Amino acid sequence: MASIKEIRTHIKSVEQTLKITNAMYLISSSNLRKARKQLNDVEPYFQKIESTLSDILHHSEEINHRFFDKRPEIPPEKRKVGYIVVAGDKGLAGAYNHNILKLAEEKMAGCANPSLFVVGQAGRSYSQEHGIPIDVEFLYTAQDPNVGRARDIAELMMDLYLEGQLDEVYILFTKMINTFRMEPTVHRLLPLERDSFPVYEKNRDCYNRDVVYIPSVKAVMDRLVPGYIKGDIFGALVESYCSEQNARMTAMKSSSDNARAMLQNLNLSYNRARQAAITQEITEVVGGAQAAL
Amino acid sequence: MAGENTFYLEIITPERQFYIGPAEALVLPAVDGQMGVYPGHEPAVTAVEPGELRYKAEGKWEPAAVGAGFAEIKPDYVILLVGFAEHPEEIDRKRAEAAKERAEERLRQKQSIHEYYHSKAALARAMARLKARR
């Protein structure tokens, strides 16, 4: 059996860890509440923008626009594909960072010319440790997602796409399906493709007429697509942030529970060791007294 | 969904669902000027500029400031997806004025093309708010 002193230091260290994990649990649960509210507010917009764009595209003829250019003339081995990976800023969130980065590695392995844009410090340091080249200028935090950040990312991606430095752009983020299930997801940002949009509520109206674009297809698409991409990125950021807080909360809750269980066991063995020491002392005293008689 | 003389109007922003319900008419700031929509409009898609929007619900015209976005128009419903939408009473006049001055100040500086567009957009937002607030 370990000595009393050893057990006592062990108890102390577990108590310290418990304090940290418990505090992190509380912080992430309050952050989660905020993030959940934001997600609930954003979600209708996010879904609406997708279903509306899908509806518009399904109601118009083939669109000739620079954001819809799939560049079929570039062979697969020469295509430059950009991946935006939304990871967390910190670790200690269970498998959250690991899952999304694994998906990113998987995707990059199947592509000839990948470039990686990582949101979040944890993802960046992981990539640097594993020698994965990333865009070092792309410095965005995963905390408190806001529209301004989504706009900056969207503008950067659209510039790279239009300049021909990227032929395809994907965003990888963690989708929160429910409190217990979070799924790393891939979403294509550019180029837009009509067939990649699911047909929401097929034929929800009886107007099988094509829509007219006022004043012109180009003018509308020039404004609509950046808005859509910005909304898409914002939605992904919010969804990821919410997932991160949720993952951290679950991880910290289970580690706090483990620490409590450990403390109970340690207290038990501490008491046992103390009792044994006392018994031994009494035996020694009694033995000494008897010998003196 | 909507009666004879009304259409279903949805104004949605990333922050909230601004208005969902029946409307009798709508005037929105389109790319090339104000655009009016009545029930039975032909299917159309248009881009929305920052500016003042009005919709008529239950016989009353309701003004609002909106940001950039787009609108999908169908004979019996209209969906507006915009950057922001605010009732006039929600707009802080002082804040909007300060934002306008800030944007004008920034436009005078030398800046990159992106910064220029951001300042222009900020100015347009402030002007839209001020216009709706009056």
Interface residues (C-beta under 8 A of the other chain):
Chain A: D41 V42 P44 Y45 K48 I49 T52 D55 I56 H59 S60 V147 E155 D205 Y207 R209 D210 V211 V212 Y213 I214 P215 A219 V220 D222 R223 L224 G227 G231 F234
Chain B: E10 I12 T13 P14 E15 R16 Q17 A30 V31 D32 M35 E42 P43 A44 V45 T46 A47 A68 G69 F70 E72 I73 K74 P75 D76 Y77 I79 L81 G83 H114
